[in-house]
Amino acid sequence: MQSDEELDRDCESCPLGEALQRREFLREAVARALLAVGAMSVMPGRASALPFVFVRGVGGRIDKAYPVPAADGAMIDKDESVIIARVDNRAYAFSLACPHQNTAIRWEAANHRFQCPKHKSRYTPDGKFIEGRATRGLDRFAVRRDGEQLLVNLDALYREDKNAAEWSTAFVDLVPREK
């Protein structure tokens, strides 16, 4: 095994010359990568991204209770495989499983969408299918509001291709409409 000094001497005699020392290059590459990651975390585009948290619902399979989200974002109940999402003053309860092959979907904050990590199917924040191997939107649970709780019926799961009417109305308006 060569020492650092021997490696530096070997690099100095290589055709790239002294300008590209291997260790300097690696240090510079790592520093630039860390700088890029840090810059991404303070970009203003993240302000519009949906935040997410992990939660646990209360109750049985019918009327599992979750808090009404105070702002746009997603809450994930891994135990029940449910995503509660608030988008544009509507609350949705989705199955965590991608409709294509039941892989757990993930929220991509940078792109403001859900995506399946296995085959890259993509979905809007309200569960509509964008592109990928899946052929329909995210499956939605029946949901209703009771005060400051969302009640999700885990036995009533609607598929966009089989229960279109139920699927399209499986959300709760969080801002009452004016009469």
C-alpha positions in Angstrom: 0.0 0.0 0.0 1.4 3.4 -1.0 1.7 6.3 1.4 -0.1 9.7 0.6 3.2 11.2 -0.4 3.9 8.4 -2.9 0.4 8.7 -4.3 0.8 12.4 -4.7 4.2 11.9 -6.5 2.6 9.4 -8.8 -0.2 11.8 -9.5 2.2 14.6 -10.2 3.9 12.5 -12.9 0.6 11.4 -14.5 -0.5 13.0 -17.8 -3.1 15.2 -16.1 -0.3 17.1 -14.3 -0.3 18.7 -10.9 -3.7 20.4 -11.3 -5.6 17.2 -10.6 -4.4 15.6 -7.4 -6.6 12.6 -6.5 -7.1 13.5 -2.9 -7.8 17.2 -3.7 -10.3 16.2 -6.3 -12.2 13.9 -3.9 -12.2 16.6 -1.1 -13.5 19.1 -3.6 -16.2 16.7 -5.0 -17.4 15.9 -1.5 -17.5 19.6 -0.5 -19.4 20.5 -3.6 -21.9 17.7 -3.1 -22.5 18.7 0.5 -22.9 22.3 -0.6 -25.5 21.3 -3.2 -27.5 19.3 -0.6 -27.4 22.2 1.8 -28.6 24.6 -0.9 -31.5 22.4 -1.8 -32.7 22.4 1.7 -33.1 26.2 1.8 -34.6 26.7 -1.7 -37.9 28.6 -1.7 -39.5 25.8 -3.7 -39.7 23.6 -0.6 -42.1 26.0 1.0 -44.8 24.7 -1.3 -44.0 21.1 -0.7 -46.4 19.0 1.4 -44.8 18.1 4.8 -45.5 14.7 6.2 -45.5 13.0 9.6 -46.2 9.6 10.9 -49.4 9.1 13.0 -51.4 6.3 14.5 -55.2 6.2 14.1 -57.5 5.5 17.0 -60.5 3.1 16.9 -61.6 0.0 15.0 -61.4 -0.7 11.3 -64.6 1.3 10.7 -64.3 4.9 11.7 -60.6 4.9 12.5 -60.0 8.5 13.8 -57.2 10.8 12.7 -56.8 14.5 13.5 -57.9 16.9 10.8 -54.6 18.3 9.3 -54.2 22.0 10.1 -52.4 22.7 6.8 -51.5 21.0 3.5 -49.5 17.9 4.1 -49.6 14.2 4.6 -49.8 12.0 7.6 -48.8 8.3 7.3 -50.2 5.5 9.5 -47.8 2.7 8.7 -49.7 0.2 10.9 -52.9 0.6 8.9 -51.2 1.4 5.6 -53.1 4.7 5.3 -52.1 8.1 4.1 -54.1 11.1 5.3 -53.5 14.1 3.0 -54.7 17.6 3.1 -54.6 19.3 -0.3 -56.3 22.6 -1.3 -58.7 22.5 1.7 -59.7 18.9 1.1 -58.8 15.8 3.1 -58.2 12.4 1.5 -57.4 9.0 2.9 -55.4 6.8 0.6 -54.1 3.3 0.7 -50.3 3.4 1.2 -49.9 0.7 -1.5 -49.3 1.5 -5.1 -52.1 0.1 -7.2 -49.6 -1.5 -9.6 -47.9 -4.0 -7.3 -48.7 -2.9 -3.8 -45.4 -1.3 -3.0 -45.5 1.5 -0.4 -45.6 4.8 -2.1 -43.5 7.8 -1.0 -44.0 11.5 -1.0 -41.5 13.4 -3.2 -41.4 16.9 -1.7 -39.2 18.3 -4.4 -41.6 17.3 -7.1 -44.8 17.8 -5.1 -46.2 14.3 -5.8 -46.4 10.8 -4.6 -44.3 8.2 -6.3 -43.9 4.4 -6.2 -40.2 3.6 -5.7 -40.4 0.3 -7.5 -41.6 1.2 -11.0 -41.9 5.0 -10.7 -45.6 5.4 -11.0 -46.5 9.0 -10.1 -49.6 10.6 -8.5 -50.8 14.1 -7.8 -51.2 15.1 -4.1 -55.0 14.3 -4.4 -54.1 10.8 -5.7 -54.7 11.1 -9.4 -52.5 9.0 -11.7 -49.9 11.0 -13.7 -47.7 8.3 -15.3 -46.0 5.0 -14.9 -46.9 1.3 -14.8 -50.0 1.8 -12.7 -53.2 2.3 -14.6 -55.3 4.2 -12.1 -55.2 6.7 -9.2 -54.3 5.8 -5.6 -57.0 3.8 -3.9 -59.1 6.0 -1.6 -60.8 5.0 1.6 -64.3 6.4 2.6 -63.7 9.4 4.9 -65.9 11.7 6.8 -65.5 14.5 9.3 -66.6 14.6 12.9 -65.5 17.8 14.5 -61.7 17.9 14.6 -61.4 14.3 13.5 -61.4 12.5 10.2 -63.1 9.1 10.4 -61.7 6.6 7.9 -63.5 3.4 7.1 -60.7 0.9 6.4 -63.3 -1.6 5.1 -64.5 0.8 2.3 -61.6 1.1 -0.2 -62.5 2.6 -3.6 -60.6 1.9 -6.8 -60.8 4.5 -9.5 -61.4 1.9 -12.2 -64.1 -0.1 -10.4 -65.8 2.5 -8.1 -65.4 5.7 -10.1 -68.3 7.6 -8.5 -67.3 6.7 -4.9 -63.6 7.3 -5.7 -64.3 10.8 -7.0 -66.3 11.8 -3.9 -64.0 10.1 -1.3 -62.8 13.3 0.3 -63.9 15.8 2.9 -64.2 19.6 2.2 -62.5 21.3 5.0 -63.7 24.8 4.2 -67.6 25.0 4.2 -68.9 26.2 0.9 -71.0 29.3 0.9 -74.7 28.9 0.2 
